[in-house]
């Protein structure tokens, strides 16, 4: 068995020497178990040559998936044995808890050396989660210019464009010629690895415009940059929330955008690869918040996971008590007509599901700025219409079922009417509550679910039991 593993590892090494990619994923998109086994054997035997050959060839996202698939003890061993061949950027692709677990076991001088080789946006992504003492120690070991750039980015608010930007960019004065600019790009060694725009600045670094590389290549050498540049109509303020910055990219189909400070001076560049990450993170965040689980990751401990979920579960408990108190008001009619106790959950459950549909659409529309003051009235009217139509459809269905089930047409009529009322309340609550929270400056993704559920539970129970009490004369 050991010989088989050795042969397979040797085969993989030869494949990598031939610059041929190794597919580490199975048909389900997971890291292959046989590949994991080979890596595990290499880690156990400390086969540095095999690990460096294979780890060095992996893309940062593939390496991130491999790290997450390994056992905790194997992760640190992989980083240690891979040495300089380990792409530190892969740590931006893993859960925060795993990233901190790896970084905290490394000496600060090794982290500083790795940080110095990374793009500034990736370096900030790792540094921002470290303890202040460790972060300052790492920054102190970096060259002065790099240290100043990273400190400036870290000073911007979390989840802002300033935190996401790259501080490496290409900028030239407007009086240079195209020829001078091309010569500068060829001769200058301290340039970003990849870029698509050249920014134009004045002596105070105030942003004047930008030139795309294709425009540079198509222009004659004697033309001045001032003549070929275009105004940057969509610079992103460094303080702007990253989600708003992503919306600017989406609206104007940008590949990159200049990031400017409050004085209009160029401080960095935001690129499409970072924006794609932002869009994914914000979508996941909204989904998690709708479920009341907050900023939670799969690698979190039992204690931290429980701590993040308890607050909204507590709020939900209080609202459930409120709904139960409504039921207690009608205990007399429930005792008289036992069928009501059987049917109550149907009214509340259908209302809750309908409200969740409306709320999900509303919260997402608010996040993407598709729902605003100009179309709010029309959307509210549409959702009310949907609520009434669905109330009629499902009210008739459950009314017929309940009437036949309990051989009582009155029960059928009561639950059908209550269903209509609650479906309308669900539709209005599902859109009006997020709108109200958004107007009050409260994140609707966080708080909407609890309040909307309360509205549908209370309305459903009150309408169903209230109608029954009136009909059967038990008040």
C-alpha positions as CSV (number, residue, x, y, z in Angstrom):
1,X,0.0,0.0,0.0
2,X,2.8,2.4,0.9
3,X,4.6,1.5,-2.4
4,X,1.4,2.3,-4.3
5,X,1.2,5.7,-2.6
6,X,4.9,6.3,-3.4
7,X,4.4,5.5,-7.1
8,X,1.4,7.7,-7.3
9,X,3.2,10.6,-5.7
10,X,6.1,10.1,-8.1
11,X,3.7,10.2,-11.0
12,X,2.1,13.4,-9.8
13,X,5.5,15.0,-9.4
14,X,6.4,14.1,-13.0
15,X,3.1,15.5,-14.2
16,X,3.8,18.8,-12.5
17,X,7.4,19.0,-13.8
18,X,5.8,18.9,-17.3
19,X,3.7,21.9,-16.4
20,X,0.6,19.8,-16.7
21,X,-2.3,20.7,-14.4
22,X,-3.6,18.2,-12.0
23,X,-7.3,18.1,-11.4
24,X,-7.7,17.9,-7.6
25,X,-11.5,17.8,-7.7
26,X,-14.0,15.0,-8.1
27,X,-17.2,15.0,-10.1
28,X,-19.0,16.7,-7.2
29,X,-16.5,19.6,-7.1
30,X,-14.9,18.3,-3.8
31,X,-11.2,17.7,-3.3
32,X,-10.5,14.1,-4.4
33,X,-10.1,11.7,-1.5
34,X,-7.1,9.9,-3.2
35,X,-5.4,13.3,-3.7
36,X,-6.0,14.1,0.0
37,X,-4.5,10.7,1.0
38,X,-1.4,11.4,-1.1
39,X,-0.9,14.8,0.5
40,X,-1.5,13.3,3.9
41,X,1.2,10.6,3.3
42,X,3.6,13.3,2.1
43,X,3.0,15.4,5.2
44,X,3.5,12.4,7.4
45,X,6.8,11.4,5.7
46,X,7.8,15.0,5.3
47,X,8.3,14.6,1.6
48,X,9.2,18.3,1.0
49,X,10.1,17.8,-2.7
50,X,6.7,16.3,-3.5
51,X,4.8,18.9,-1.5
52,X,6.6,21.8,-3.1
53,X,6.1,20.4,-6.6
54,X,2.4,20.0,-6.1
55,X,1.5,22.9,-3.8
56,X,3.4,25.4,-6.0
57,X,1.4,24.5,-9.1
58,X,-2.0,24.9,-7.5
59,X,-4.1,28.0,-8.0
60,X,-4.7,30.0,-4.9
61,X,-8.4,29.0,-4.8
62,X,-7.5,25.3,-5.2
63,X,-4.9,25.6,-2.4
64,X,-7.5,27.2,-0.3
65,X,-9.9,24.3,-0.8
66,X,-7.1,21.8,-0.1
67,X,-6.3,23.6,3.2
68,X,-10.0,23.5,4.3
69,X,-10.1,19.8,3.5
70,X,-7.1,18.9,5.6
71,X,-7.2,18.2,9.3
72,X,-6.1,21.1,11.6
73,X,-2.7,19.5,12.4
74,X,-2.0,18.9,8.7
75,X,-2.6,22.5,7.7
76,X,0.3,23.9,9.7
77,X,2.5,21.1,8.5
78,X,1.7,21.9,4.9
79,X,2.6,25.5,5.3
80,X,5.8,24.7,7.2
81,X,7.0,22.0,4.7
82,X,6.0,23.9,1.6
83,X,8.1,26.9,2.7
84,X,8.6,29.5,0.0
85,X,6.5,27.5,-2.4
86,X,3.4,28.1,-0.3
87,X,1.2,30.8,-1.9
88,X,0.1,32.9,1.1
89,X,-2.7,34.4,-1.0
90,X,-4.6,31.1,-0.6
91,X,-5.3,32.1,3.0
92,X,-7.7,34.8,1.6
93,X,-9.8,31.9,0.2
94,X,-10.4,30.1,3.5
95,X,-12.7,30.7,6.5
96,X,-11.5,33.3,9.0
97,X,-11.1,30.8,11.8
98,X,-8.9,28.6,9.7
99,X,-6.9,31.6,8.5
100,X,-6.2,32.8,12.0
101,X,-5.4,29.3,13.2
102,X,-2.6,29.1,10.5
103,X,-1.3,32.6,10.9
104,X,-1.2,32.5,14.7
105,X,1.1,29.5,14.6
106,X,3.6,31.2,12.3
107,X,6.3,33.6,13.6
108,X,5.6,37.2,12.8
109,X,8.8,37.5,10.7
110,X,7.6,34.7,8.4
111,X,4.2,36.4,8.1
112,X,5.8,39.7,7.3
113,X,7.9,38.1,4.6
114,X,4.8,36.6,3.0
115,X,2.8,39.8,3.3
116,X,5.6,41.7,1.6
117,X,5.1,39.5,-1.5
118,X,1.3,39.9,-1.7
119,X,-0.9,42.5,-3.4
120,X,-1.9,45.2,-0.9
121,X,-5.6,44.3,-1.0
122,X,-4.8,40.6,-0.1
123,X,-2.3,41.7,2.6
124,X,-4.9,44.0,4.2
125,X,-7.4,41.1,4.1
126,X,-5.1,39.0,6.3
127,X,-3.8,41.8,8.5
128,X,-7.2,43.2,9.5
129,X,-8.1,40.0,11.4
130,X,-4.9,39.9,13.5
131,X,-4.5,41.1,17.0
132,X,-3.3,44.8,17.1
133,X,0.0,43.8,18.7
134,X,0.8,41.2,16.1
135,X,-0.3,43.5,13.3
136,X,1.9,46.3,14.4
137,X,4.9,44.0,14.8
138,X,4.4,42.6,11.2
139,X,4.0,46.1,9.8
140,X,7.1,47.3,11.5
141,X,9.1,44.6,9.6
142,X,7.9,45.8,6.2
143,X,9.7,48.4,4.0
144,X,8.6,52.0,4.8
145,X,6.6,52.6,1.6
146,X,4.7,49.3,1.9
147,X,4.1,49.9,5.5
148,X,2.6,53.4,4.9
149,X,0.3,52.0,2.1
150,X,-1.0,49.2,4.3
151,X,-1.6,51.4,7.3
152,X,-3.5,53.9,5.1
153,X,-5.8,51.1,3.8
154,X,-6.3,49.7,7.4
155,X,-7.4,53.1,8.6
156,X,-10.4,53.0,6.4
157,X,-13.7,51.6,7.8
158,X,-14.2,47.8,7.6
159,X,-16.2,46.8,4.4
160,X,-15.3,50.1,2.7
161,X,-13.8,50.5,-0.7
162,X,-10.6,51.7,1.0
163,X,-10.2,48.3,2.6
164,X,-10.8,46.5,-0.6
165,X,-8.6,48.6,-2.9
166,X,-5.1,47.9,-4.2
167,X,-2.6,50.6,-3.3
168,X,-0.4,49.6,-6.3
169,X,-1.3,51.5,-9.4
170,X,0.2,53.3,-12.4
171,X,-0.1,57.1,-12.5
172,X,1.5,59.6,-14.8
173,X,1.3,63.4,-15.3
174,X,-0.8,64.8,-18.1
175,X,2.1,66.5,-19.9
176,X,3.9,63.2,-20.6
177,X,3.8,61.9,-24.1
178,X,2.5,58.5,-25.0
179,X,6.1,57.5,-25.9
180,X,7.4,58.6,-22.5
181,X,4.6,56.6,-20.8
182,X,5.4,53.4,-22.8
183,X,9.1,53.7,-22.0
184,X,8.2,54.2,-18.3
185,X,6.1,51.0,-18.3
186,X,8.9,49.1,-19.9
187,X,11.7,50.3,-17.7
188,X,10.0,50.7,-14.3
189,X,10.4,47.6,-12.1
190,X,8.1,48.6,-9.3
191,X,4.7,48.3,-11.1
192,X,1.7,46.1,-10.4
193,X,1.8,42.6,-11.9
194,X,-1.3,43.4,-13.9
195,X,-3.4,46.5,-14.7
196,X,-5.7,47.8,-17.4
197,X,-5.7,51.5,-16.7
198,X,-3.2,54.3,-16.3
199,X,-4.3,57.1,-14.1
200,X,-3.5,60.7,-14.7
201,X,-2.7,62.9,-11.7
202,X,-1.5,66.4,-10.9
203,X,1.5,67.2,-8.6
204,X,-0.7,66.8,-5.5
205,X,-2.0,63.4,-6.7
206,X,-5.4,64.8,-7.5
207,X,-7.1,62.5,-10.0
208,X,-7.5,64.1,-13.4
209,X,-8.4,61.2,-15.7
210,X,-7.5,57.8,-16.9
211,X,-6.2,56.1,-20.1
212,X,-6.9,52.5,-21.0
213,X,-4.0,50.5,-22.2
214,X,-5.5,49.8,-25.6
215,X,-5.8,53.6,-26.2
216,X,-2.1,53.9,-25.3
217,X,-1.1,51.2,-27.8
218,X,-3.2,52.7,-30.6
219,X,-1.9,56.3,-30.2
220,X,1.3,57.8,-31.7
221,X,4.3,58.4,-29.4
222,X,4.2,62.2,-29.8
223,X,0.7,62.6,-28.5
224,X,0.4,64.0,-24.9
225,X,-1.4,62.0,-22.3
226,X,-3.7,65.0,-21.8
227,X,-5.0,64.5,-25.3
228,X,-5.8,60.8,-25.1
229,X,-7.0,60.6,-21.5
230,X,-10.7,60.5,-20.6
231,X,-12.2,61.9,-17.4
232,X,-12.9,59.3,-14.7
233,X,-16.6,59.9,-14.3
234,X,-17.0,57.2,-11.7
235,X,-14.2,57.4,-9.1
236,X,-15.1,55.5,-5.9
237,X,-14.7,57.4,-2.6
238,X,-12.5,55.4,-0.2
239,X,-15.1,55.7,2.5
240,X,-17.9,54.3,0.3
241,X,-19.4,51.0,1.5
242,X,-18.0,48.1,-0.6
243,X,-21.6,47.0,-1.6
244,X,-22.3,50.5,-3.0
245,X,-18.9,50.3,-4.9
246,X,-19.9,47.0,-6.4
247,X,-23.2,48.6,-7.6
248,X,-21.2,51.3,-9.3
249,X,-19.2,48.5,-11.2
250,X,-22.4,46.8,-12.1
251,X,-24.2,50.0,-13.3
252,X,-21.3,51.2,-15.5
253,X,-19.8,47.8,-16.5
254,X,-16.4,48.7,-15.1
255,X,-13.3,46.6,-15.0
256,X,-11.5,48.8,-12.6
257,X,-12.1,52.2,-10.9
258,X,-9.9,54.8,-9.2
259,X,-10.4,55.1,-5.4
260,X,-10.0,58.7,-4.1
261,X,-9.9,60.3,-0.7
262,X,-12.1,63.1,0.6
263,X,-9.9,65.6,-1.3
264,X,-10.1,63.8,-4.6
265,X,-6.6,62.5,-4.4
266,X,-5.8,59.0,-5.9
267,X,-5.1,56.5,-3.2
268,X,-5.8,53.2,-4.9
269,X,-7.7,51.2,-7.5
270,X,-10.6,48.8,-7.1
271,X,-10.6,45.9,-9.6
272,X,-13.3,43.6,-10.9
273,X,-11.9,40.5,-9.2
274,X,-12.3,42.1,-5.8
275,X,-15.8,43.3,-6.7
276,X,-16.9,39.8,-7.6
277,X,-15.8,38.7,-4.1
278,X,-17.7,41.6,-2.6
279,X,-20.9,40.6,-4.5
280,X,-20.6,37.0,-3.3
281,X,-19.9,38.0,0.3
282,X,-22.8,40.5,0.4
283,X,-25.2,38.0,-1.0
284,X,-24.1,35.4,1.5
285,X,-24.3,38.0,4.3
286,X,-27.9,39.0,3.4
287,X,-28.9,35.3,3.3
288,X,-27.3,34.6,6.6
289,X,-28.9,37.6,8.3
290,X,-32.3,36.7,7.0
291,X,-31.9,33.5,8.9
292,X,-30.8,35.4,12.0
293,X,-27.3,33.7,12.1
294,X,-25.1,36.8,11.7
295,X,-21.5,36.6,10.7
296,X,-21.0,32.8,11.0
297,X,-18.6,30.4,9.3
298,X,-18.6,26.7,9.0
299,X,-15.2,26.5,10.9
300,X,-16.6,28.3,14.0
301,X,-16.7,26.5,17.3
302,X,-19.9,25.3,19.0
303,X,-19.7,28.2,21.6
304,X,-19.2,31.0,19.0
305,X,-21.9,29.6,16.8
306,X,-24.3,29.3,19.6
307,X,-23.4,32.8,20.8
308,X,-24.2,34.3,17.3
309,X,-27.6,32.6,17.1
310,X,-28.9,33.1,20.6
311,X,-29.9,36.8,20.5
312,X,-32.4,36.5,17.6
313,X,-33.7,33.2,19.0
314,X,-34.4,35.0,22.2
315,X,-36.2,37.8,20.4
316,X,-38.1,35.1,18.5
317,X,-39.1,33.4,21.9
318,X,-40.5,36.7,23.1
319,X,-42.6,37.2,19.9
320,X,-43.8,33.5,20.2
321,X,-45.0,34.3,23.7
322,X,-46.9,37.2,22.3
323,X,-48.5,35.0,19.7
324,X,-49.3,32.4,22.4
325,X,-51.0,35.2,24.5
326,X,-53.3,35.9,21.6
327,X,-54.3,32.2,21.6
328,X,-55.0,32.4,25.4
329,X,-57.6,35.1,24.8
330,X,-59.7,32.6,23.0
331,X,-59.3,29.5,25.1
332,X,-63.1,29.3,25.6
333,X,-63.9,28.9,21.9
334,X,-61.0,26.4,21.5
335,X,-62.4,24.3,24.3
336,X,-65.8,24.3,22.6
337,X,-64.6,23.7,19.1
338,X,-61.6,21.4,19.3
339,X,-61.2,21.5,15.5
340,X,-59.8,25.1,15.9
341,X,-56.7,23.8,17.7
342,X,-56.0,21.4,14.8
343,X,-56.4,24.1,12.1
344,X,-54.7,27.1,13.8
345,X,-51.1,26.2,12.7
346,X,-52.3,26.1,9.0
347,X,-53.3,29.7,9.0
348,X,-50.2,31.0,10.8
349,X,-47.9,28.7,8.8
350,X,-49.2,29.7,5.4
351,X,-49.0,33.4,6.4
352,X,-45.4,33.0,7.6
353,X,-44.3,31.3,4.4
354,X,-46.0,33.9,2.2
355,X,-44.5,36.7,4.2
356,X,-41.0,35.1,3.9
357,X,-41.4,35.1,0.1
358,X,-42.3,38.8,0.0
359,X,-39.7,39.7,2.6
360,X,-36.9,37.9,0.7
361,X,-37.7,39.7,-2.5
362,X,-38.0,43.1,-0.7
363,X,-34.7,42.8,1.2
364,X,-32.8,41.8,-1.8
365,X,-34.4,44.7,-3.9
366,X,-33.4,47.1,-1.2
367,X,-29.8,45.8,-1.1
368,X,-29.5,46.2,-4.9
369,X,-31.3,49.6,-4.9
370,X,-33.9,48.2,-7.3
371,X,-36.7,49.2,-4.8
372,X,-36.8,53.0,-4.0
373,X,-39.2,55.8,-3.4
374,X,-40.2,56.0,-7.1
375,X,-41.5,52.5,-7.4
376,X,-42.3,51.6,-3.8
377,X,-46.1,52.4,-4.1
378,X,-46.4,50.3,-7.2
379,X,-44.6,47.3,-5.7
380,X,-46.6,47.6,-2.5
381,X,-49.8,47.5,-4.6
382,X,-48.5,44.5,-6.5
383,X,-47.7,42.5,-3.4
384,X,-51.1,43.4,-1.9
385,X,-52.8,42.0,-5.0
386,X,-50.7,38.9,-4.9
387,X,-51.7,38.4,-1.2
388,X,-55.4,38.8,-2.0
389,X,-55.2,36.4,-5.0
390,X,-53.2,33.8,-3.0
391,X,-55.5,34.2,-0.1
392,X,-58.6,33.5,-2.2
393,X,-56.9,30.4,-3.8
394,X,-55.6,28.8,-0.6
395,X,-58.6,30.0,1.4
396,X,-61.0,28.2,-0.9
397,X,-58.7,25.1,-0.9
398,X,-58.4,24.9,2.9
399,X,-62.0,25.8,3.4
400,X,-63.2,22.9,1.4
401,X,-60.8,20.5,3.1
402,X,-61.7,21.7,6.6
403,X,-65.4,21.6,5.9
404,X,-65.3,18.0,4.6
405,X,-62.8,17.0,7.3
406,X,-64.9,18.1,10.2
407,X,-68.3,17.9,8.5
408,X,-68.9,21.6,9.3
409,X,-69.2,24.2,6.6
410,X,-68.9,27.0,9.2
411,X,-65.4,25.8,10.0
412,X,-64.5,25.9,6.3
413,X,-65.9,29.5,5.9
414,X,-64.1,30.7,9.0
415,X,-60.7,29.4,8.0
416,X,-61.1,30.5,4.4
417,X,-61.8,34.1,5.6
418,X,-58.9,34.0,8.1
419,X,-56.6,32.7,5.4
420,X,-57.5,35.6,3.1
421,X,-56.9,38.2,5.9
422,X,-53.6,36.6,6.9
423,X,-52.2,36.3,3.4
424,X,-53.0,40.0,2.8
425,X,-51.3,40.9,6.1
426,X,-48.3,38.7,5.2
427,X,-47.9,40.4,1.8
428,X,-48.1,43.9,3.4
429,X,-45.9,43.0,6.4
430,X,-43.3,41.4,4.1
431,X,-42.8,44.6,2.2
432,X,-43.7,47.4,4.6
433,X,-41.6,46.2,7.6
434,X,-38.3,46.0,5.6
435,X,-39.1,49.4,4.1
436,X,-39.7,50.9,7.5
437,X,-36.6,49.4,9.0
438,X,-34.5,50.6,6.0
439,X,-35.9,54.1,6.4
440,X,-35.0,54.0,10.1
441,X,-31.4,53.1,9.2
442,X,-31.8,49.5,10.5
443,X,-30.5,46.7,8.3
444,X,-33.8,45.0,7.1
445,X,-31.9,41.7,6.4
446,X,-31.2,41.4,10.2
447,X,-34.4,42.4,11.8
448,X,-37.2,41.8,9.3
449,X,-37.8,38.1,9.8
450,X,-38.7,38.2,13.5
451,X,-41.1,41.1,13.1
452,X,-42.8,39.8,10.0
453,X,-43.3,36.4,11.6
454,X,-44.9,38.0,14.6
455,X,-47.3,39.9,12.3
456,X,-48.4,36.8,10.5
457,X,-48.7,34.7,13.7
458,X,-50.7,37.4,15.6
459,X,-52.9,38.3,12.7
460,X,-53.5,34.6,11.8
461,X,-54.4,33.5,15.3
462,X,-56.5,36.6,16.0
463,X,-58.5,36.6,12.8
464,X,-59.1,32.8,12.9
465,X,-60.0,32.6,16.6
466,X,-61.8,35.9,16.6
467,X,-64.0,34.9,13.7
468,X,-64.7,31.6,15.4
469,X,-65.6,33.3,18.7
470,X,-68.0,35.7,16.9
471,X,-69.6,32.9,14.8
472,X,-70.1,30.5,17.7
473,X,-71.0,33.2,20.2
474,X,-68.1,32.6,22.6
475,X,-66.8,36.1,23.4
